[in-house]
Amino acid sequence: MIQNDIFFADQQLELEEVEAGKLTRKIRARGGKLMMVEVFFKPGAIGYEHEHPHEQLCYCLAGEFVFTVGSEAKTLVAGDSVYVPASTLHGATCINEGRLLDIFTPQREDFIKS
């Protein structure tokens, strides 16, 4: 993918396996200081608690998740969103197969393959 792209056709986007049989992701679009990533979870898959210097918005497209931000945990279902401030510990556990749409600023350079 070229950094200057402005249109992102699904069939040209790579589906990356993060955890075999449980968790995959696809960088949907990126440019400037923004990145959008769709993450696909099987039931029981865990987005382990972590933190990063990026601000993050997460929108639940489908499924059910227990999402933790700092010391607070909530159940997210399709249509729910959560904001994760920069450098805040967070994670998610998938209860029912689902998809999350994550938006980061700045871009997650660690997600970009050379």
Number of C-alpha atoms within 10 A of each C-alpha: 14 7 9 9 10 10 9 13 9 12 7 9 13 12 16 13 14 13 13 7 10 16 20 17 20 18 22 21 20 25 14 10 10 15 20 21 19 21 23 23 28 18 16 15 20 19 17 12 15 11 17 14 13 17 18 22 17 20 20 21 19 19 20 23 27 15 21 19 19 15 8 8 13 12 14 23 20 15 10 14 15 16 13 20 17 14 13 18 16 20 19 22 20 24 19 16 16 20 24 25 20 20 24 20 17 16 19 18 8 6 13 10 6 4
